[in-house]
Amino acid sequence: MSNDSLPPATRLGLLVRIEARSEYTHEVEELLTGALALAQEETGTTVWFALRLGPTTFGIFDAFATEEDRGAHLQGKIAAALMENAPKFLVEAPEILPVDIIAAKLS
């Protein structure tokens, strides 16, 4: 079922759960806040949020218009930085869930 009222630029998304090692929560937070500049460079990434879900738990939510845009993001600089630092900073590899967005309010 499609929702014609959904903005075309927000039809697909990624929901990422990140669990930091307790001694590296500050570094993970800095990595995510610094990634905003990289997200702003990605023309296919239309929505991007970095989240703190708990003392050591972080997340990312982003949205895209097309599968190609989502794939490009997964191959981009943010994902590379996260995976490069994962062995040191994270308890386990990030949980990356592709999602279909079924409703949105953007303003």
C-alpha positions, 0 to 999 in steps of 0.5 A, a space after each residue: 500500500 502506498 501513501 500518496 501524501 508521503 513526501 517523495 523524498 522520505 519514502 525509504 529510511 534506515 534505523 541504526 542502533 549503536 551500543 557504545 562501550 561505556 568508556 567511549 560514550 563521549 567519543 561515539 557522541 562526538 563521532 555522531 555529532 561530527 557526522 552531521 556535516 557529512 550528512 549535509 553533503 549527501 544530496 540523496 539523504 533528505 532527513 538525518 538524525 543522530 539520537 541518544 537513546 540511553 547512557 550508552 545507546 545511540 541511534 541514527 535515523 535517516 530518510 531517502 527518496 530512492 533505493 539508490 540514495 539509501 545504498 549510496 548512504 550505506 557506502 558513504 563516509 558516515 558508514 565508513 567512519 562508524 565501521 572503522 571505529 566500531 571495533 574500539 568504540 562499540 560493544 557490537 556492530 551497529 544494528 542497521 535496519 532498512 525501513 519503509 516510511 509509511 507516514 511523516 510530518 516534516 514541519 
